Amino acid sequence: MTLLPVLRIGLTGGIASGKSTAAARFGALGARVVDHDVLARRAVEPGSAALVDIVSEFGDRVIRDHALDRQALASVVFSDDHARQRLNAIVHPYVIAMGAAADRQARREGVDVVVHDIPLLVESGQGHDFDLVVTVAAPDDVRIRRMVELRGMTEADAVARIRAQASDPEREAAADAVLDGSGRVADLDSQVDAFWALHVPR
């Protein structure tokens, strides 16, 4: 069976920047959206090789009822850059392999556009792996407010999450397009629509 070419788009953005809103719009326009956060959760399910590796690295303190205790793990990795790097080195290869499998499935199904929603696209070194890279940006104060008001995080935790990720300039350096996620959903949707009209063949 001949597999048709697929336009592969890497979508990234800092936490609470509006990336998920952009991903939803890409999906509404007809793209197959592959959420790498979902893949990461699957990668560490009970019995998975990644979970075994995580326990070997961090010990039983990150396990509760035979499953990964995400809160316990977060308390370790968001206060320790080296620990976070060790975690990413374990999980990212599994997630990248799962993303490649999703691409193959999309080709088999005749999907024209696949958008990979990857929060840590830059951090995981995937900036050159896509036909196009899109980043969604918003000022830190907007993102912190969203995390506090919508996610119930403390301001200190919100700041720690931002600092644990690549900076906006680092993401923008890897991007073919930068979308402004600081405003209304409709405004971001319009930017995605314009990007789609410019780059997606009809």
VMD Tcl script that draws the C-alpha trace (Angstrom):
set ca {
  {0.00 0.00 0.00}
  {1.34 3.44 -0.98}
  {1.37 5.87 1.92}
  {0.56 9.46 1.02}
  {2.76 12.31 2.36}
  {1.60 13.97 5.55}
  {2.27 17.53 6.66}
  {3.70 17.19 10.16}
  {3.41 20.26 12.41}
  {5.02 20.55 15.81}
  {2.96 22.73 18.15}
  {4.47 24.00 21.37}
  {4.14 26.75 23.95}
  {4.73 27.33 27.63}
  {2.29 26.17 30.26}
  {-0.95 28.21 30.20}
  {0.09 30.01 27.01}
  {-2.95 28.93 25.01}
  {-1.35 25.95 23.25}
  {-4.25 23.63 24.02}
  {-6.67 26.16 22.53}
  {-4.58 26.27 19.36}
  {-4.45 22.47 19.24}
  {-8.23 22.29 19.50}
  {-8.57 24.72 16.61}
  {-6.18 22.72 14.46}
  {-8.32 19.67 15.19}
  {-11.49 21.54 14.23}
  {-9.88 22.45 10.90}
  {-9.26 18.79 10.13}
  {-5.82 17.97 11.51}
  {-5.08 14.80 13.44}
  {-3.86 16.12 16.80}
  {-1.44 13.93 18.74}
  {-1.30 15.09 22.36}
  {2.12 14.20 23.75}
  {0.91 14.78 27.32}
  {-1.53 11.91 26.73}
  {1.28 9.81 25.28}
  {3.45 10.59 28.29}
  {0.72 9.38 30.64}
  {0.36 6.17 28.64}
  {4.12 5.69 28.67}
  {4.22 5.51 32.48}
  {1.15 3.35 33.08}
  {1.49 0.52 35.64}
  {3.64 -2.25 34.25}
  {5.31 -0.05 31.64}
  {9.04 -0.12 31.00}
  {9.19 3.65 31.59}
  {7.65 3.31 35.04}
  {10.16 0.61 35.94}
  {12.94 2.97 34.85}
  {11.48 5.84 36.87}
  {11.26 3.75 40.04}
  {14.82 2.56 39.48}
  {15.94 6.19 39.24}
  {13.80 7.86 41.92}
  {12.74 5.04 44.23}
  {9.39 3.92 45.67}
  {8.64 7.44 46.95}
  {7.10 8.24 43.53}
  {4.74 5.24 43.59}
  {1.31 4.96 45.20}
  {-0.97 1.94 44.83}
  {1.32 0.49 42.13}
  {0.94 3.59 39.94}
  {3.01 6.72 39.43}
  {2.33 9.34 42.09}
  {2.51 12.41 39.88}
  {2.36 14.87 42.75}
  {5.24 13.19 44.53}
  {7.29 13.09 41.35}
  {6.50 16.74 40.60}
  {7.70 17.75 44.06}
  {11.05 16.19 43.19}
  {11.60 17.31 39.60}
  {10.27 20.86 39.70}
  {12.71 21.79 42.45}
  {15.73 20.03 40.97}
  {16.90 20.70 37.40}
  {19.11 17.62 37.33}
  {16.28 15.36 38.51}
  {13.99 16.80 35.84}
  {16.60 16.14 33.17}
  {16.92 12.54 34.37}
  {13.15 12.10 34.20}
  {12.95 13.57 30.71}
  {15.77 11.32 29.54}
  {13.68 8.34 30.63}
  {10.28 9.38 29.32}
  {11.01 11.30 26.12}
  {12.32 8.36 24.03}
  {9.16 6.37 24.77}
  {6.92 9.32 23.91}
  {8.82 10.08 20.69}
  {8.43 6.45 19.60}
  {4.70 6.60 20.34}
  {4.43 9.81 18.33}
  {6.13 8.13 15.37}
  {3.62 5.29 15.61}
  {0.80 7.85 15.53}
  {2.30 9.30 12.32}
  {2.35 5.88 10.69}
  {-1.26 5.30 11.69}
  {-2.27 8.66 10.25}
  {-0.60 7.82 6.94}
  {-2.39 4.49 6.77}
  {-5.69 6.29 7.35}
  {-5.04 8.92 4.69}
  {-4.75 11.87 7.09}
  {-3.25 14.94 5.39}
  {-2.09 16.98 8.40}
  {-0.81 15.75 11.78}
  {-0.25 18.26 14.57}
  {1.95 17.05 17.42}
  {1.04 18.98 20.58}
  {4.35 18.89 22.47}
  {4.84 21.07 25.56}
  {8.57 20.22 25.72}
  {9.32 20.24 22.00}
  {12.39 22.42 22.39}
  {13.57 20.78 25.60}
  {13.37 17.31 24.01}
  {15.35 18.40 20.94}
  {12.55 17.87 18.43}
  {12.67 21.30 16.84}
  {14.03 19.97 13.54}
  {11.79 16.90 13.34}
  {8.76 18.59 11.76}
  {7.85 20.23 8.48}
  {6.70 23.29 10.43}
  {6.92 24.35 14.08}
  {4.36 26.65 15.68}
  {4.73 28.13 19.14}
  {2.05 29.89 21.18}
  {3.36 32.69 23.39}
  {1.90 34.76 26.22}
  {3.49 37.02 28.85}
  {4.47 35.38 32.12}
  {2.02 37.45 34.15}
  {-0.88 36.26 31.99}
  {0.22 32.65 32.30}
  {0.70 32.90 36.07}
  {-2.76 34.41 36.48}
  {-4.30 31.61 34.44}
  {-2.55 28.92 36.47}
  {-3.63 30.48 39.75}
  {-7.22 31.26 38.74}
  {-8.00 28.31 36.48}
  {-5.77 25.53 37.80}
  {-5.72 26.37 41.48}
  {-1.94 26.58 41.67}
  {-0.04 28.82 44.03}
  {1.87 31.68 42.45}
  {5.15 30.10 43.56}
  {4.26 26.79 41.89}
  {3.20 28.62 38.73}
  {6.50 30.48 38.56}
  {8.40 27.22 39.15}
  {6.57 25.55 36.24}
  {7.45 28.43 33.92}
  {11.10 28.40 34.96}
  {11.27 24.63 34.44}
  {10.46 25.06 30.75}
  {12.26 26.66 27.83}
  {11.93 30.43 27.55}
  {9.74 32.11 24.94}
  {12.83 33.26 22.98}
  {14.13 29.68 22.91}
  {10.80 28.39 21.60}
  {10.51 31.22 19.09}
  {14.00 30.47 17.75}
  {12.81 26.98 16.82}
  {9.49 28.13 15.35}
  {8.31 28.91 11.84}
  {5.35 30.84 13.27}
  {4.59 32.46 16.63}
  {0.96 32.86 17.69}
  {-0.18 35.29 20.40}
  {-2.08 33.36 23.07}
  {-2.51 36.24 25.51}
  {-5.96 37.35 24.36}
  {-9.36 35.87 23.67}
  {-9.92 32.36 22.35}
  {-11.47 33.83 19.19}
  {-8.31 35.86 18.54}
  {-6.09 32.79 18.80}
  {-8.49 30.76 16.64}
  {-8.22 33.44 13.95}
  {-4.43 33.19 14.00}
  {-4.59 29.41 13.61}
  {-7.02 29.85 10.72}
  {-4.62 32.26 9.00}
  {-1.70 29.87 9.49}
  {-3.78 27.00 8.10}
  {-4.83 28.98 5.03}
  {-1.22 29.90 4.33}
  {0.50 26.55 4.87}
  {-1.97 23.70 4.37}
  {-2.42 22.64 0.73}
  {-5.97 22.49 -0.57}
}
mol new
graphics top color blue
foreach p $ca { graphics top sphere $p radius 0.5 }
foreach p [lrange $ca 0 end-1] q [lrange $ca 1 end] { graphics top cylinder $p $q radius 0.2 }
display resetview
